[in-house]
């Protein structure tokens, strides 16, 4: 089968590799589509706990091509997706039920083989049915699950105001879930007009176009757009840009919550005034991927609570994986990039 194969960071080729065979308790999946994520750019550069050699890719939809022994939850031809986040089950965090903090967590497509390939064989307990969901929506299950974990982490107070800075795919998914998860108003901000137009098409009524390189002007515009002019109860950093992170505490109302949701490099830092956090009792939370949110995400996609209309802008075949990465990194017209097989 064909697969993207990395020997080391920034060193990959589309190669012929053996087609996997499902072992006991495994499902063989024919891959249909795989989303290209900002995390894939980090992995390309050797970040985000990447381990090589590696077949990357973690946002997938496919169909069941074969079943290993003792697998009876699926049928051949059924459309499925895979939770790529695997906990060990025996560290102290896992034994305490805090699976997202697993000390030995593995990520399919990050430190063990993923889905930029024609076929993949995975443990059945990681497989979820998305039969009947349009593949262009089902391919967003993993980012929707990450957004669902963000919503679970926030525990939004009913009637709250929320600001999501970042109109990328996961930012828009999280904004929708916050809007249906108790917030009275949700604002999405970003520097790209067409992404904000997509946000409005997905039901986000309040959008603010902010300058890319002027944090002071962006902060002023966002404060002016807040419901009471004094900020938001919830502020989500969904870009991974530290300059955006620096804006979040000043944009948060007293007693409010900042959620760090975007992916940064491990060596990057954000800044805030500790007295401001102390005096105004600001809570700062983090939301990292997910472990147990796939079922809820699929339910939200089926019910239309999280919609994906218009987010996919570019499609490439597997052989053009390099072009897909470059498009995501450099092309200002790109929103969601998908590899089709």
PyMOL commands that set and color helices and strands:
alter all, ss='L'
color gray80, all
select helices_A, chain A and resi 38-44+92-95+99-101+124-126+135-138+141-154+169-179+193-201+215-225+242-251+274-280+294-303+318-330
alter helices_A, ss='H'
color red, helices_A
select strands_A, chain A and resi 2-8+11-16+26-36+59-67+79-82+85-86+106-107+119-123+127-129+161-165+185-190+206-209+232-237+252-260+283-286+312-317+336-340
alter strands_A, ss='S'
color yellow, strands_A
deselect
rebuild
show_as cartoon
